[in-house]
């Protein structure tokens, strides 16, 4: 018993493996920097003739210039590389690397990058990570001495409700020593070949856990808590995005989307002097929004999502709501801003399907239109096509009204009547 106390005392005073690697990295990079400076100083000093005045000062000045302009940026890059290679880039002290790492902290990064980092932080040779899936079961990934793989579904370990309750009750991690009084939980630890387990908990729900072969010290446990919290949130968002796009449990939301669409279809056509704008019946695949930009000009967007998913009304309503809100904040100035905003919003929603759109500006007696997609057609007199894809088209209204069609079905009709001067 006294031997264990001595070991624990030594562990308390000695640096953790993570701190030790960080110190060695800093010592190495600084030593390389000093060595480069000294070598450069003597090389430059040899090249300067001894008869020259202020020979030493000139060598010092040139060496300082080399150190600041060339060596210092190289050493910073070397330090950043070593920290991300041998430590966790998600816990590095370098602000730029940390921002990039957090930006990439998605579900794939959790499995490929964060999981191995968490095992290394604890000083373990092996580890197992359980991740909650969309159907409520847990998928397992293993890591052993630098090799990582996903366990076969036939080898998935059953996470019993009693074990989940134990992890929820030990949200700050638990070692195998805490399970000796509970044989069932101890067997779960043995099945995972784990001496320490840290759960991923978000909103009092277990989204996964990591089981490692070594019991970490307090510093490593603190690092695990930071990564575990972010991991739980990442798994939660991954499951939520899957349900929004695929799961039939959201049929009720699809009905609400139709109601939202119906609300958008009424009261959105503005009264513009001289213009007559007539909307036609729409499907849940396309929506229309009119709005004013910073200089007061009227723009409109027709958005088509290509396929008729159950929740497409929510997605399109959200995108057009973003466009409308940006216009109200006077953040949109023209075609380029509107197009970029729509494209970036689709990307944020991880939209994988094709989509098409028309962006139009209403002038005094003409329309300016950008058409993206083959399903739309802008015609006059039932057959004359008056706009081309990919270009900014100026359509004069003095030759009669135009109709915007989508797959042969009319969507909007524009007509302009010259105002009479009294």
CORKA-V392749 format. One record per pair of residues at least 24 apart in sequence whose ideal C-beta (glycine too) atoms are under 10 Angstrom apart, sorted by the first residue. I is the first residue (numbers start at 1). J is the second residue. If there is no record, write none. Layout:
i:I j:J
i:I j:J
This chain:
i:8 j:217
i:11 j:215
i:11 j:217
i:11 j:218
i:12 j:217
i:12 j:218
i:14 j:217
i:15 j:217
i:15 j:219
i:16 j:121
i:16 j:122
i:16 j:123
i:16 j:216
i:16 j:217
i:16 j:218
i:16 j:219
i:16 j:220
i:16 j:221
i:16 j:222
i:16 j:223
i:17 j:87
i:17 j:120
i:17 j:121
i:17 j:122
i:17 j:123
i:17 j:124
i:17 j:214
i:17 j:216
i:17 j:217
i:17 j:219
i:17 j:220
i:18 j:86
i:18 j:87
i:18 j:88
i:18 j:91
i:18 j:120
i:18 j:121
i:18 j:122
i:18 j:123
i:18 j:216
i:18 j:217
i:18 j:219
i:18 j:220
i:18 j:223
i:19 j:87
i:19 j:217
i:19 j:219
i:19 j:220
i:20 j:123
i:21 j:82
i:21 j:83
i:21 j:86
i:21 j:87
i:21 j:120
i:21 j:121
i:22 j:82
i:22 j:83
i:22 j:86
i:22 j:87
i:22 j:91
i:22 j:92
i:22 j:93
i:24 j:82
i:24 j:86
i:25 j:78
i:25 j:79
i:25 j:81
i:25 j:82
i:25 j:83
i:25 j:85
i:25 j:86
i:25 j:87
i:25 j:92
i:26 j:79
i:26 j:82
i:26 j:83
i:26 j:93
i:28 j:78
i:28 j:79
i:28 j:82
i:29 j:74
i:29 j:75
i:29 j:76
i:29 j:77
i:29 j:78
i:29 j:79
i:29 j:80
i:29 j:81
i:29 j:82
i:29 j:83
i:30 j:75
i:30 j:79
i:32 j:71
i:32 j:74
i:32 j:75
i:32 j:78
i:32 j:79
i:33 j:67
i:33 j:71
i:33 j:72
i:33 j:74
i:33 j:75
i:33 j:76
i:33 j:78
i:33 j:79
i:34 j:67
i:34 j:71
i:34 j:75
i:36 j:63
i:36 j:66
i:36 j:67
i:36 j:70
i:36 j:71
i:36 j:72
i:36 j:74
i:36 j:75
i:37 j:63
i:37 j:64
i:37 j:66
i:37 j:67
i:37 j:71
i:37 j:72
i:38 j:63
i:39 j:63
i:40 j:64
i:40 j:65
i:40 j:66
i:40 j:67
i:40 j:70
i:40 j:71
i:41 j:66
i:41 j:67
i:84 j:113
i:84 j:117
i:86 j:120
i:87 j:117
i:87 j:120
i:87 j:121
i:87 j:223
i:88 j:113
i:88 j:114
i:88 j:116
i:88 j:117
i:88 j:118
i:88 j:120
i:88 j:121
i:88 j:223
i:88 j:226
i:88 j:227
i:89 j:113
i:89 j:114
i:89 j:117
i:90 j:114
i:90 j:117
i:90 j:118
i:90 j:121
i:90 j:223
i:90 j:226
i:90 j:227
i:90 j:230
i:91 j:117
i:91 j:118
i:91 j:121
i:91 j:222
i:91 j:223
i:91 j:226
i:91 j:227
i:102 j:230
i:105 j:227
i:105 j:230
i:105 j:231
i:105 j:233
i:105 j:234
i:106 j:234
i:106 j:237
i:106 j:238
i:106 j:350
i:107 j:131
i:107 j:231
i:107 j:234
i:107 j:235
i:107 j:237
i:107 j:238
i:107 j:239
i:107 j:241
i:107 j:242
i:108 j:234
i:108 j:238
i:109 j:234
i:110 j:141
i:110 j:200
i:110 j:208
i:110 j:227
i:110 j:230
i:110 j:231
i:110 j:232
i:110 j:234
i:110 j:235
i:110 j:238
i:111 j:139
i:111 j:141
i:111 j:148
i:111 j:150
i:111 j:231
i:111 j:234
i:112 j:141
i:112 j:148
i:114 j:210
i:114 j:227
i:114 j:228
i:114 j:230
i:114 j:231
i:114 j:234
i:115 j:141
i:115 j:142
i:115 j:143
i:115 j:148
i:115 j:208
i:115 j:210
i:115 j:227
i:115 j:231
i:116 j:141
i:116 j:143
i:116 j:146
i:116 j:147
i:116 j:148
i:117 j:223
i:117 j:227
i:118 j:143
i:118 j:198
i:118 j:210
i:118 j:212
i:118 j:216
i:118 j:220
i:118 j:223
i:118 j:224
i:118 j:227
i:118 j:228
i:118 j:231
i:119 j:143
i:119 j:144
i:119 j:145
i:119 j:146
i:119 j:148
i:119 j:210
i:119 j:211
i:119 j:212
i:119 j:213
i:119 j:214
i:120 j:146
i:120 j:212
i:120 j:220
i:121 j:212
i:121 j:216
i:121 j:219
i:121 j:220
i:121 j:221
i:121 j:222
i:121 j:223
i:121 j:224
i:121 j:227
i:122 j:173
i:122 j:195
i:122 j:196
i:122 j:198
i:122 j:210
i:122 j:212
i:122 j:213
i:122 j:214
i:122 j:215
i:122 j:216
i:122 j:217
i:122 j:220
i:122 j:221
i:122 j:223
i:122 j:224
i:123 j:212
i:123 j:213
i:123 j:214
i:123 j:215
i:123 j:216
i:123 j:217
i:123 j:220
i:124 j:194
i:124 j:195
i:124 j:196
i:124 j:210
i:124 j:211
i:124 j:212
i:124 j:213
i:124 j:214
i:124 j:215
i:124 j:216
i:124 j:220
i:125 j:212
i:125 j:213
i:125 j:214
i:126 j:193
i:126 j:194
i:126 j:211
i:126 j:212
i:126 j:213
i:126 j:214
i:127 j:192
i:127 j:193
i:127 j:194
i:127 j:196
i:127 j:197
i:127 j:210
i:127 j:211
i:127 j:212
i:127 j:213
i:127 j:214
i:128 j:157
i:128 j:191
i:128 j:192
i:128 j:193
i:128 j:194
i:128 j:197
i:128 j:209
i:128 j:210
i:128 j:211
i:128 j:212
i:128 j:213
i:129 j:200
i:129 j:208
i:129 j:209
i:129 j:210
i:129 j:211
i:129 j:212
i:129 j:231
i:130 j:156
i:130 j:157
i:130 j:159
i:130 j:167
i:130 j:192
i:130 j:197
i:130 j:199
i:130 j:200
i:130 j:206
i:130 j:207
i:130 j:208
i:130 j:209
i:130 j:210
i:130 j:211
i:131 j:200
i:131 j:207
i:131 j:208
i:131 j:209
i:131 j:210
i:131 j:231
i:131 j:234
i:131 j:235
i:131 j:238
i:131 j:239
i:132 j:159
i:132 j:200
i:132 j:205
i:132 j:206
i:132 j:207
i:132 j:208
i:132 j:209
i:132 j:232
i:132 j:235
i:132 j:236
i:132 j:238
i:132 j:239
i:133 j:208
i:133 j:235
i:133 j:238
i:133 j:239
i:133 j:242
i:134 j:238
i:134 j:239
i:134 j:240
i:134 j:241
i:134 j:242
i:134 j:243
i:134 j:246
i:134 j:247
i:135 j:239
i:135 j:242
i:135 j:247
i:136 j:239
i:138 j:164
i:138 j:206
i:138 j:207
i:138 j:208
i:138 j:209
i:139 j:208
i:140 j:192
i:140 j:208
i:140 j:211
i:141 j:208
i:141 j:210
i:142 j:192
i:142 j:193
i:142 j:211
i:143 j:210
i:143 j:212
i:144 j:193
i:144 j:213
i:157 j:188
i:157 j:191
i:157 j:192
i:157 j:211
i:158 j:188
i:158 j:191
i:159 j:188
i:159 j:192
i:159 j:206
i:159 j:208
i:159 j:209
i:160 j:184
i:160 j:185
i:160 j:187
i:160 j:188
i:162 j:188
i:163 j:187
i:163 j:188
i:163 j:189
i:163 j:191
i:163 j:192
i:163 j:197
i:163 j:206
i:163 j:209
i:164 j:199
i:164 j:205
i:164 j:206
i:164 j:209
i:165 j:206
i:166 j:197
i:166 j:199
i:167 j:197
i:167 j:198
i:167 j:199
i:167 j:200
i:167 j:201
i:167 j:206
i:167 j:208
i:167 j:209
i:168 j:199
i:168 j:201
i:168 j:204
i:168 j:205
i:168 j:206
i:169 j:199
i:170 j:197
i:170 j:198
i:170 j:199
i:170 j:201
i:171 j:198
i:171 j:199
i:171 j:200
i:171 j:201
i:171 j:204
i:171 j:206
i:171 j:225
i:171 j:228
i:171 j:229
i:172 j:198
i:172 j:199
i:172 j:201
i:172 j:221
i:172 j:222
i:172 j:224
i:172 j:225
i:172 j:228
i:173 j:197
i:173 j:198
i:173 j:199
i:173 j:209
i:173 j:210
i:173 j:212
i:173 j:215
i:173 j:216
i:173 j:221
i:173 j:224
i:173 j:225
i:173 j:228
i:174 j:198
i:174 j:199
i:174 j:209
i:175 j:215
i:175 j:216
i:176 j:215
i:177 j:215
i:196 j:220
i:196 j:221
i:196 j:224
i:198 j:224
i:198 j:225
i:198 j:227
i:198 j:228
i:198 j:231
i:199 j:228
i:199 j:231
i:199 j:232
i:200 j:227
i:200 j:228
i:200 j:229
i:200 j:230
i:200 j:231
i:200 j:232
i:200 j:233
i:200 j:234
i:200 j:235
i:200 j:236
i:201 j:228
i:201 j:229
i:201 j:231
i:201 j:232
i:202 j:228
i:202 j:229
i:202 j:230
i:202 j:231
i:202 j:232
i:202 j:233
i:202 j:234
i:202 j:235
i:202 j:236
i:202 j:237
i:203 j:232
i:203 j:233
i:203 j:236
i:205 j:232
i:205 j:235
i:205 j:236
i:206 j:232
i:206 j:235
i:207 j:231
i:207 j:232
i:207 j:233
i:207 j:234
i:207 j:235
i:207 j:236
i:207 j:238
i:207 j:239
i:208 j:232
i:208 j:234
i:208 j:235
i:241 j:349
i:241 j:350
i:243 j:311
i:244 j:311
i:244 j:314
i:244 j:315
i:244 j:349
i:245 j:309
i:245 j:310
i:245 j:311
i:245 j:312
i:245 j:315
i:245 j:349
i:245 j:350
i:245 j:351
i:245 j:352
i:246 j:309
i:246 j:310
i:246 j:311
i:247 j:310
i:247 j:311
i:248 j:310
i:250 j:310
i:250 j:311
i:250 j:314
i:251 j:310
i:251 j:311
i:253 j:310
i:253 j:311
i:253 j:313
i:253 j:314
i:254 j:284
i:254 j:309
i:254 j:310
i:254 j:311
i:254 j:312
i:254 j:313
i:254 j:314
i:255 j:310
i:255 j:313
i:256 j:311
i:256 j:313
i:256 j:314
i:256 j:317
i:257 j:284
i:257 j:309
i:257 j:310
i:257 j:311
i:257 j:312
i:257 j:313
i:257 j:314
i:257 j:315
i:257 j:316
i:257 j:317
i:257 j:318
i:258 j:284
i:258 j:310
i:258 j:313
i:258 j:314
i:259 j:313
i:259 j:317
i:260 j:287
i:260 j:313
i:260 j:314
i:260 j:316
i:260 j:317
i:260 j:318
i:260 j:321
i:261 j:286
i:261 j:287
i:261 j:312
i:261 j:313
i:261 j:314
i:261 j:316
i:261 j:317
i:262 j:313
i:263 j:317
i:264 j:288
i:264 j:289
i:264 j:313
i:264 j:316
i:264 j:317
i:264 j:320
i:264 j:321
i:264 j:324
i:268 j:300
i:268 j:320
i:268 j:324
i:269 j:300
i:269 j:412
i:270 j:298
i:270 j:300
i:270 j:362
i:272 j:298
i:272 j:362
i:272 j:364
i:272 j:416
i:273 j:364
i:273 j:417
i:273 j:419
i:274 j:362
i:274 j:364
i:274 j:365
i:274 j:397
i:274 j:415
i:274 j:416
i:274 j:417
i:274 j:418
i:274 j:419
i:275 j:362
i:275 j:363
i:275 j:364
i:275 j:365
i:275 j:367
i:275 j:397
i:275 j:414
i:275 j:415
i:275 j:416
i:275 j:417
i:276 j:401
i:276 j:413
i:276 j:414
i:276 j:415
i:276 j:416
i:276 j:417
i:277 j:362
i:277 j:412
i:277 j:413
i:277 j:414
i:277 j:415
i:277 j:416
i:278 j:401
i:278 j:403
i:278 j:410
i:278 j:412
i:278 j:413
i:278 j:414
i:278 j:415
i:279 j:410
i:279 j:411
i:279 j:412
i:279 j:413
i:280 j:403
i:280 j:404
i:280 j:405
i:280 j:406
i:280 j:409
i:280 j:410
i:280 j:411
i:280 j:412
i:280 j:413
i:281 j:409
i:281 j:410
i:281 j:411
i:282 j:406
i:282 j:409
i:282 j:411
i:282 j:412
i:283 j:308
i:283 j:312
i:283 j:313
i:283 j:406
i:283 j:407
i:283 j:409
i:283 j:411
i:284 j:308
i:284 j:309
i:284 j:310
i:284 j:311
i:284 j:312
i:284 j:313
i:284 j:316
i:285 j:309
i:285 j:312
i:285 j:313
i:285 j:316
i:285 j:355
i:285 j:356
i:285 j:375
i:285 j:406
i:285 j:407
i:286 j:312
i:286 j:316
i:286 j:355
i:286 j:356
i:286 j:357
i:286 j:358
i:286 j:375
i:286 j:376
i:286 j:406
i:286 j:407
i:286 j:409
i:286 j:411
i:287 j:312
i:287 j:313
i:287 j:315
i:287 j:316
i:287 j:317
i:287 j:319
i:287 j:320
i:287 j:321
i:288 j:316
i:288 j:320
i:288 j:358
i:288 j:404
i:288 j:411
i:288 j:412
i:289 j:316
i:289 j:317
i:289 j:319
i:289 j:320
i:289 j:321
i:289 j:323
i:289 j:324
i:289 j:327
i:290 j:324
i:290 j:327
i:290 j:360
i:290 j:362
i:290 j:412
i:291 j:320
i:291 j:323
i:291 j:324
i:291 j:325
i:291 j:326
i:291 j:327
i:291 j:328
i:291 j:332
i:291 j:338
i:292 j:327
i:292 j:328
i:292 j:330
i:292 j:332
i:292 j:362
i:293 j:326
i:293 j:327
i:293 j:330
i:293 j:331
i:293 j:332
i:293 j:333
i:293 j:334
i:293 j:335
i:293 j:337
i:293 j:338
i:293 j:361
i:294 j:327
i:294 j:329
i:294 j:330
i:294 j:331
i:294 j:332
i:294 j:333
i:294 j:334
i:294 j:337
i:295 j:330
i:295 j:333
i:295 j:334
i:297 j:333
i:297 j:334
i:297 j:361
i:297 j:362
i:297 j:363
i:297 j:368
i:298 j:360
i:298 j:361
i:298 j:362
i:298 j:363
i:299 j:323
i:299 j:327
i:299 j:332
i:299 j:334
i:299 j:335
i:299 j:337
i:299 j:338
i:299 j:359
i:299 j:360
i:299 j:361
i:299 j:362
i:299 j:368
i:300 j:338
i:300 j:358
i:300 j:359
i:300 j:360
i:300 j:361
i:300 j:362
i:300 j:367
i:300 j:369
i:300 j:404
i:300 j:412
i:300 j:414
i:301 j:327
i:301 j:338
i:301 j:339
i:301 j:341
i:301 j:342
i:301 j:357
i:301 j:358
i:301 j:359
i:301 j:360
i:302 j:356
i:302 j:357
i:302 j:358
i:302 j:359
i:302 j:360
i:302 j:369
i:302 j:371
i:302 j:373
i:302 j:376
i:302 j:404
i:302 j:406
i:302 j:411
i:302 j:412
i:303 j:342
i:303 j:346
i:303 j:355
i:303 j:356
i:303 j:357
i:303 j:358
i:303 j:359
i:303 j:372
i:304 j:354
i:304 j:355
i:304 j:356
i:304 j:357
i:304 j:358
i:304 j:372
i:304 j:373
i:304 j:375
i:304 j:376
i:304 j:406
i:304 j:407
i:304 j:411
i:305 j:346
i:305 j:351
i:305 j:353
i:305 j:354
i:305 j:355
i:305 j:356
i:305 j:357
i:306 j:351
i:306 j:353
i:306 j:354
i:306 j:355
i:306 j:356
i:306 j:373
i:306 j:375
i:307 j:353
i:307 j:354
i:307 j:355
i:309 j:353
i:312 j:353
i:315 j:345
i:315 j:346
i:315 j:349
i:315 j:351
i:315 j:355
i:316 j:355
i:318 j:345
i:318 j:349
i:319 j:345
i:319 j:346
i:319 j:348
i:319 j:349
i:319 j:351
i:319 j:355
i:319 j:357
i:320 j:345
i:321 j:345
i:322 j:348
i:323 j:359
i:334 j:359
i:334 j:361
i:334 j:368
i:335 j:359
i:335 j:360
i:335 j:361
i:335 j:368
i:335 j:369
i:335 j:370
i:335 j:392
i:336 j:370
i:338 j:370
i:339 j:370
i:339 j:372
i:342 j:372
i:343 j:372
i:356 j:389
i:356 j:406
i:358 j:387
i:358 j:404
i:358 j:406
i:358 j:411
i:358 j:412
i:359 j:392
i:360 j:387
i:360 j:393
i:360 j:395
i:360 j:404
i:360 j:412
i:360 j:414
i:361 j:392
i:361 j:394
i:362 j:397
i:362 j:414
i:362 j:416
i:363 j:394
i:363 j:395
i:363 j:396
i:363 j:397
i:363 j:416
i:364 j:397
i:364 j:416
i:364 j:418
i:364 j:419
i:365 j:396
i:365 j:397
i:365 j:398
i:365 j:416
i:365 j:417
i:365 j:418
i:365 j:419
i:366 j:393
i:366 j:394
i:366 j:395
i:366 j:396
i:366 j:397
i:366 j:398
i:366 j:416
i:367 j:393
i:367 j:394
i:367 j:395
i:367 j:396
i:367 j:397
i:367 j:402
i:367 j:404
i:367 j:414
i:367 j:416
i:368 j:392
i:368 j:393
i:368 j:394
i:368 j:395
i:369 j:393
i:369 j:394
i:369 j:395
i:369 j:402
i:369 j:404
i:369 j:414
i:371 j:404
i:373 j:406
i:374 j:407
i:375 j:405
i:375 j:406
i:375 j:407
i:375 j:408
i:375 j:409
i:376 j:404
i:376 j:405
i:376 j:406
i:376 j:407
i:376 j:411
i:377 j:403
i:377 j:404
i:377 j:405
i:377 j:406
i:377 j:407
i:377 j:408
i:377 j:411
i:378 j:402
i:378 j:403
i:378 j:404
i:378 j:405
i:378 j:412
i:378 j:414
i:379 j:403
i:379 j:404
i:379 j:405
i:379 j:410
i:380 j:414
